[in-house]
Structures are given as structure tokens and as C-alpha cells.
């Protein structure tokens, strides 16, 4: 439905009284399905409830939903009885949700499912999306050639719990989906699985994530068997491009900030990865061969990786993968620029306290510019035999071990 029904809903929201919706106090409860072809505003102090059976608000091409108050929405997903479409839906074409208010997931499922191609694109600006402390899905899902652009606002407060392996506490990108993050924050989300977890903040699987601004912070991957990427997991055949913004204060077993695996690529030309924690490898970034299905590739052209903590590779850990350093800095010691040390915790001590750990992998860097400071470990055999493979780089990137670190021309 469109036209008169949408106009009546707008009237109900402004007046908070009857019509095609039922009102109580400051809440308007939608009783049916409406597809917007024009703009709609939920005013400050007003709640739009989309939880009734058969209730749904859909956005068609060109429609803009402005939320200055609150929207309570049912979730998308399969909860044991087959697929259920949620209370808030996105049609083909370009749509937008903006405002200063909050959209809350009121039962289990995905709050937003942007899927299907056909020019399907959603832009988020200002609005805060809030999930559940015990959910069975990611809060936001993008796939099938669709796109989501986040300019500001927040995706927060969702824990994706699974009895097996959980992926994407906040955002899941899959099957050629694309997410562009220009601002805002993805924070306070968790992927929690009994036998593993990936991507507390964001899971990218055969899709694309582009970050030029904003913050991914305070997310976690908690898995009974393993966990990777408290911030962003770049999974199978996926791409992550970072030119700005910050990935900070996330935690996981491996890749506290970012994990890259299974023939996926991560290119960093700006921004910062800082203050993340890994109990195992890669406090800032972990690049590894996941389940022997291929390693990852990380090319660093700019930005900074600093102040992260791990057992192996406080800044970056490379295992059966490739890391190329063309610019930027992985800081292994405090200096006048104010970069903090990438450190290691625990009782293993000594030579594992390094900025870069290369374990049966390949690392390359340029011969000019101030790139890496602090210890670098190279262990081609994977036996952790220690001492002789430690090398400390100076500001010009010299001092490599023969056959270990491959020099490339500086930019």
C-alpha cells in the first residue's frame, strides 16, 4: 500500500491519534503493511511500533524515513519456523533513513536486511540502530549485490549468539554485498559462538567493506573453540579498504582489530588501528591461512597501527600469508610522534614482544621513509625457535635478515 495509507500514518504520527493506526499515549502502532513512496518523519517524543502481526513499513525507491523519535521493529530471519520478513523493509532502488532518534530491534532477527541487487541501496545518517543482548542474527545484513552507506549514527548493542559458530555481531556483508562507512560508529557488539566466533563488529564474507571515516570500537569475538577479529573479519574472497577512521579497543583470540584470511585482501592507506587486544596472534591485524583454504593479503600504504596487544605480533601477525608495507607505520616503541608501543602480555616473554611477527609467511617493505620501528620476528619454519630471527629495524627499513624480508621500492 502507498499513497493514502502513508499519508494517514504521517498524520497519526504528527497527531498521535487514530486512523489506520492505533495510538496509545506517545505510541503509534501500525496494524498493516505500508510501502512508502514519499518521505515520512517519526517526530521526537513519538514511538512508531511495528511489532503487530502483519505490520511492516517498507521503503521504495526515493523514500526517506526520518526518525527523530523511536521505532520498534520486528526482526528478519529464520527462527525455527521458516523465514520471517521483519517490520522494517527495503525495496529496490535508493532509500535513506536519517534523523536523531533510535530504531530498536524488539525481538530476535536482523533489524535491517538489505539484499537483492536491482540498485538496492540504503543510506544511514544520524540514526542509532540498537540490537539485543541475546540475538540469533547480525543486527544489519547486506548481500546479493546490494549496498549500505553509513554517514553517521551508530550500530550498537547486539550480540549474535550461536550454538556453533557465530559471525558478525553488528554487521554481516556477504554474497557481493557492499558496505561503505564514511562516519558514525559500530560499537559494543559481540559475536558469541560455542565453537567459534568471527567479526564482533563486522563480518565480510565474499563482499566489500570500504571505510573512510567513523569508528569501529568496543566489539568482541568470543568463541569456545576459536575467535577471530574483534573489530572486522575479512573472510573468504572478501575485500576491506581503509583510507580513514579508527578501529580501536576491540578484542578476540586472534586479530584483535582486524583478521584477514581465505584469499581475502585488506588495503590500508590511512586511519588508525589502535588499542586492540588479541589473546593469541595479531593485536592489531592478523593475516592467516584459515582452515587451509588460503591465506590473506594485507597491503599497508599509510595510516598507523599502534598501542595494540597480543601474544604474537602486537601490531601485525602474518601466518602463511603476505604482508606488504609501502607506507604508514607499525609502531614498536614510543617516540616523539606520540605513537605507543605494540606489546605482548603473558609469561612467554622476550622475543615475542614485537611490532611484526612473520610465521611461515612473507613480509615486504620499502627502503625509504619512516616505516617500522621496534623488533620484528621472522620464523620461516614455524617452530618458534626464537633468538636468531629477531631483527630491529631503523627508520629507513634496513637491517633485515637475509632471505627473510623482501625490499620493494619506496613510494
C-alpha positions, 0 to 999 in steps of 0.5 A: 500500500502507498499513497493514502495509507502513508499519508494517514500514518504521517498524520497519526504520527504528527497527531498521535491519534487514530486512523489506520493506526492505533495510538496509545499515549506517545505510541503509534502502532501500525496494524498493516503493511505500508510501502512508502513512496514519499518521505515520512518523519517519526517526530521526537517524543513519538514511538512508531511500533511495528511489532503487530502481526502483519505490520511492516513499513517498507521503503521504495525507491526515493523514500526517506524515513526520518526518525527523530523519535523511536521505532520498534521493529520486528526482526528478519530471519529464520527462527525455527519456523521458516523465514520471517520478513521483519517490520522494517523493509527495503525495496529496490532502488535508493532509500535513506533513513536519517534523523536523531532518534533510535530504531530498536530491534524488539525481538530476535532477527536482523533489524535491517536486511538489505539484499537483492541487487536491482540498485538496492541501496540504503543510506544511514545518517544520524540514526542509532540502530540498537540490537539485543543482548541475546540475538540469533542474527547480525543486527544489519545484513547486506548481500546479493549485490546490494549496498549500505552507506553509513554517514553517521549514527551508530550500530550498537548493542547486539550480540549474535549468539550461536550454538556453533559458530557465530559471525558478525555481531553488528554487521554481516556483508556477504554474497557481493554485498557492499558496505561503505562507512564514511562516519558514525560508529559500530560499537559494543557488539559481540559475536558469541559462538560455542565453537567459534566466533568471527567479526564482533563488529563486522563480518565480510564474507565474499563482499566489500567493506570500504571505510573512510571515516567513523569508528569501529570500537568496543566489539568482541569475538568470543568463541569456545573453540576459536575467535577471530577479529574483534573489530572486522573479519575479512573472510573468504574472497572478501575485500576491506579498504581503509583510507580513514577512521579508527578501529580501536579497543576491540578484542578476540583470540586472534586479530584483535582489530582486524583478521584477514584470511581465505584469499581475502585482501585488506588495503590500508592507506590511512586511519588508525588501528589502535588499542586492540587486544588479541589473546593469541596472534595479531593485536592489531591485524592478523593475516592467516591461512584459515582452515587451509583454504588460503591465506590473506593479503594485507597491503599497508600504504599509510595510516598507523597501527599502534598501542595494540596487544597480543601474544604474537605480533602486537601490531601485525601477525602474518601466518602463511600469508603476505604482508606488504608495507609501502607506507604508514607505520607499525609502531614498536616503541614510543617516540616523539610522534606520540605513537605507543608501543605494540606489546605482548602480555603473558609469561612467554616473554622476550622475543615475542614482544614485537611490532611484526611477527612473520610465521611461515609467511612473507613480509615486504617493505620499502627502503625509504621513509619512516616505516617500522620501528621496534623488533620484528620476528621472522620464523620461516619454519614455524617452530618458534625457535626464537633468538636468531630471527629477531631483527630491529629495524631503523627508520629507513627499513634496513637491517633485515635478515637475509632471505627473510624480508623482501625490499620493494621500492619506496613510494 
